[in-house]
Amino acid sequence: MEQIFYRSILFLTGIINLVMAGMLLVGSKPYKKYTIYYRTRLLTTLWIASFGVGYMIHGALMWRYTWPTAASAFTVSYFHLGAICFSWGYTSLLKPKYLTRFIFWRDIIYYIVSLVVYWIVAFQWKDASTYTSLSFLLYFLYAAWVVFVFYQTYNQVSYRLLRLSYGNVMGFVRWMQVCCDLIVLFGISSVAITGLFPTDFWPYTLLLVAGTGMFAFIAYSLNKYGSTIDATTEATNHVTRRH
């Protein structure tokens, strides 16, 4: 019964995530002229879709019961992709020129190396979850750096943004703070819990539900941000030119 419930939750949350990703993608077309915001929507679409596909693959293979180290390696693989999408998309909303060619290739190469390590450990030590958790240090190092860069950028521009009179900029700043606090909390704690409890049913099920709710909030907020895109784009460009 437990496995049936677990599999049902995986497929249900996977479908919900894919529907949200599809809605974001379809709703992105009117914003093509806003390069940074449009790119952020596409990155968020990729991120939410990858989680949706990941959940459904978990449901089909049920590795958490038969091969827990592979399940954990697979989980951290799409969480790492989510961290990259967060970095490229949301830091760029505050600092439009953030995503340079160097940062792009640095993150891609680091991701490839990390994937190789995650899966070598999973294949080499199929029942040793401790080793798998140690390989997650690569993810945590990247996540810590991404969080540091985002909040450093946020602190640089948020105060000046709040002092400007460009539409609902205060709402934008507050949305960025809440969204990114949730993303950081979910992204880091989820991988930690997955590593600590690789075969447990309830922690991962609760994470599935909480994560889907968080993605729904982000998708809603990102759409709401689009309604003030003119004001916030002008304000962000004005502030970042001064740094």
C-alpha positions as CSV (number, residue, x, y, z in Angstrom):
1,M,0.0,0.0,0.0
2,E,2.8,2.4,0.9
3,Q,4.5,1.9,-2.5
4,I,1.2,2.4,-4.3
5,F,0.6,5.7,-2.5
6,Y,4.2,6.8,-3.0
7,R,4.0,6.1,-6.8
8,S,0.7,7.8,-7.1
9,I,2.1,11.0,-5.4
10,L,5.1,10.9,-7.7
11,F,3.0,10.7,-10.9
12,L,0.4,13.3,-9.6
13,T,3.0,15.9,-8.6
14,G,4.9,15.2,-11.8
15,I,1.9,15.9,-14.0
16,I,1.1,19.0,-12.0
17,N,4.6,20.3,-12.5
18,L,4.5,19.6,-16.2
19,V,1.2,21.4,-16.5
20,M,2.6,24.5,-14.7
21,A,5.7,24.4,-16.9
22,G,3.5,24.2,-20.0
23,M,1.4,27.2,-18.8
24,L,4.5,29.2,-18.2
25,L,5.9,28.4,-21.6
26,V,2.7,29.3,-23.4
27,G,2.3,32.5,-21.4
28,S,5.9,33.6,-22.3
29,K,5.3,34.5,-25.9
30,P,4.1,38.1,-25.2
31,Y,7.3,38.9,-23.3
32,K,9.9,38.1,-26.0
33,K,11.0,41.7,-26.3
34,Y,12.0,41.6,-22.6
35,T,15.1,39.5,-23.0
36,I,16.0,39.0,-19.3
37,Y,12.5,38.3,-18.1
38,Y,11.7,36.1,-21.1
39,R,14.8,34.1,-20.4
40,T,13.9,33.8,-16.7
41,R,10.5,32.4,-17.7
42,L,12.1,29.8,-20.0
43,L,14.6,28.8,-17.4
44,T,11.9,28.4,-14.8
45,T,9.9,26.4,-17.3
46,L,12.9,24.1,-17.8
47,W,13.4,23.8,-14.1
48,I,9.8,22.9,-13.2
49,A,9.5,20.6,-16.2
50,S,12.7,18.7,-15.2
51,F,11.3,18.2,-11.7
52,G,8.1,16.9,-13.2
53,V,9.8,14.5,-15.5
54,G,12.1,13.5,-12.6
55,Y,9.2,12.7,-10.3
56,M,7.6,10.5,-13.0
57,I,10.8,8.6,-13.7
58,H,11.1,8.0,-9.9
59,G,7.6,6.7,-10.0
60,A,8.3,4.4,-13.0
61,L,11.6,3.0,-11.7
62,M,11.0,3.0,-7.9
63,W,14.7,3.2,-7.3
64,R,14.2,4.5,-3.7
65,Y,13.2,0.9,-2.8
66,T,15.5,-1.1,-5.2
67,W,18.6,1.1,-5.7
68,P,18.6,4.0,-3.2
69,T,22.0,5.4,-4.2
70,A,20.8,5.8,-7.8
71,A,17.6,7.4,-6.6
72,S,19.6,9.9,-4.6
73,A,22.0,10.6,-7.5
74,F,19.1,11.1,-9.8
75,T,17.4,13.5,-7.4
76,V,20.5,15.7,-6.9
77,S,20.9,15.7,-10.7
78,Y,17.8,17.7,-11.4
79,F,18.1,19.7,-8.2
80,H,21.5,20.8,-9.5
81,L,19.9,21.8,-12.8
82,G,17.3,23.8,-10.8
83,A,20.1,25.6,-9.0
84,I,21.7,26.6,-12.4
85,C,18.3,27.9,-13.7
86,F,17.8,29.8,-10.4
87,S,21.2,31.4,-10.7
88,W,21.0,32.4,-14.4
89,G,17.4,33.5,-14.2
90,Y,16.8,35.2,-10.9
91,T,20.1,36.9,-10.3
92,S,19.8,38.3,-13.9
93,L,16.5,39.9,-13.0
94,L,18.4,42.0,-10.5
95,K,21.6,42.4,-12.5
96,P,20.8,42.1,-16.3
97,K,24.4,41.6,-17.4
98,Y,25.1,38.9,-14.9
99,L,25.0,35.9,-17.2
100,T,28.3,36.2,-19.2
101,R,29.8,33.6,-21.4
102,F,32.3,32.7,-18.7
103,I,29.6,32.1,-16.1
104,F,27.6,30.0,-18.6
105,W,30.5,27.7,-19.4
106,R,31.8,27.6,-15.8
107,D,28.4,26.3,-14.6
108,I,27.9,23.9,-17.5
109,I,31.4,22.3,-17.0
110,Y,30.9,22.1,-13.2
111,Y,27.5,20.5,-13.7
112,I,28.9,17.8,-16.1
113,V,31.7,17.0,-13.7
114,S,29.2,16.8,-10.8
115,L,26.9,14.5,-12.7
116,V,29.8,12.1,-13.4
117,V,30.7,12.1,-9.7
118,Y,27.1,11.6,-8.6
119,W,26.6,8.6,-10.9
120,I,30.1,7.0,-10.4
121,V,29.4,6.9,-6.7
122,A,25.9,5.5,-7.3
123,F,27.2,2.7,-9.5
124,Q,30.3,2.0,-7.4
125,W,28.6,1.8,-4.0
126,K,25.0,0.7,-4.7
127,D,24.1,0.2,-1.0
128,A,26.4,2.8,0.7
129,S,24.2,5.9,0.9
130,T,26.9,7.7,3.0
131,Y,29.2,7.8,0.0
132,T,26.4,9.2,-2.1
133,S,25.8,11.9,0.5
134,L,29.5,12.9,0.4
135,S,29.2,13.3,-3.4
136,F,26.4,15.8,-2.7
137,L,29.1,18.2,-1.4
138,L,29.6,19.3,-5.0
139,Y,26.0,20.4,-5.2
140,F,26.1,22.1,-1.8
141,L,29.2,24.0,-2.8
142,Y,27.6,25.3,-6.0
143,A,24.3,26.1,-4.2
144,A,26.2,28.0,-1.5
145,W,28.0,30.1,-4.1
146,V,24.8,30.7,-6.0
147,V,23.0,31.8,-2.8
148,F,25.9,34.1,-1.9
149,V,26.0,35.8,-5.3
150,F,22.2,36.2,-5.4
151,Y,21.9,37.8,-1.9
152,Q,24.9,40.0,-2.5
153,T,23.3,41.3,-5.6
154,Y,20.0,41.6,-3.9
155,N,21.4,43.7,-1.1
156,Q,23.3,45.9,-3.6
157,V,20.2,46.9,-5.5
158,S,17.1,46.4,-3.3
159,Y,17.5,49.5,-1.2
160,R,17.9,51.8,-4.3
161,L,15.0,50.0,-6.0
162,L,12.7,50.7,-3.1
163,R,13.6,54.4,-3.3
164,L,12.7,54.7,-7.0
165,S,9.2,55.5,-8.2
166,Y,8.8,53.0,-11.0
167,G,5.4,51.4,-10.6
168,N,5.0,48.5,-8.2
169,V,8.8,48.1,-7.6
170,M,8.3,47.5,-3.9
171,G,6.1,44.5,-4.7
172,F,8.8,43.2,-7.1
173,V,11.5,43.4,-4.4
174,R,9.4,41.7,-1.8
175,W,8.5,38.9,-4.3
176,M,12.1,38.3,-5.1
177,Q,12.9,38.1,-1.4
178,V,10.1,35.6,-0.6
179,C,10.6,33.5,-3.7
180,C,14.3,33.1,-3.3
181,D,14.1,32.4,0.4
182,L,11.7,29.5,-0.4
183,I,13.9,28.3,-3.3
184,V,17.0,28.3,-1.2
185,L,15.3,26.6,1.8
186,F,13.7,23.9,-0.4
187,G,16.7,23.3,-2.6
188,I,19.3,22.8,0.1
189,S,17.1,21.1,2.7
190,S,15.6,18.7,0.2
191,V,18.9,17.3,-1.0
192,A,20.1,17.1,2.6
193,I,17.0,15.1,3.6
194,T,17.3,12.9,0.6
195,G,20.9,12.1,1.5
196,L,20.1,11.4,5.2
197,F,17.0,9.3,4.5
198,P,17.6,7.6,1.1
199,T,15.0,4.8,1.6
200,D,12.4,6.5,3.8
201,F,8.9,7.1,2.4
202,W,7.4,10.0,4.3
203,P,10.1,12.6,4.2
204,Y,10.3,12.4,0.4
205,T,6.5,12.4,0.0
206,L,6.2,15.5,2.1
207,L,9.0,17.2,0.0
208,L,7.1,16.3,-3.2
209,V,3.9,18.1,-1.9
210,A,5.8,21.1,-0.5
211,G,7.9,21.5,-3.6
212,T,4.9,21.4,-5.9
213,G,3.2,24.1,-3.8
214,M,6.4,26.2,-3.9
215,F,6.6,25.9,-7.7
216,A,3.0,27.0,-8.0
217,F,3.7,30.1,-5.9
218,I,6.8,30.9,-8.1
219,A,4.8,30.4,-11.3
220,Y,2.0,32.7,-10.0
221,S,4.5,35.3,-8.8
222,L,6.4,35.2,-12.1
223,N,3.2,35.9,-14.0
224,K,2.3,38.7,-11.6
225,Y,5.8,40.2,-12.1
226,G,5.1,40.3,-15.9
227,S,2.2,42.7,-15.3
228,T,4.7,45.3,-14.0
229,I,7.6,44.4,-16.4
230,D,8.0,47.9,-17.9
231,A,8.4,49.5,-14.5
232,T,10.7,46.9,-13.0
233,T,12.9,46.5,-16.1
234,E,13.5,50.3,-16.2
235,A,14.2,50.4,-12.5
236,T,16.5,47.4,-12.5
237,N,18.5,48.7,-15.5
238,H,18.7,52.2,-13.9
239,V,20.1,50.8,-10.6
240,T,22.6,48.2,-12.0
241,R,24.2,50.8,-14.3
242,R,25.4,52.5,-11.2
243,H,27.3,49.4,-9.8
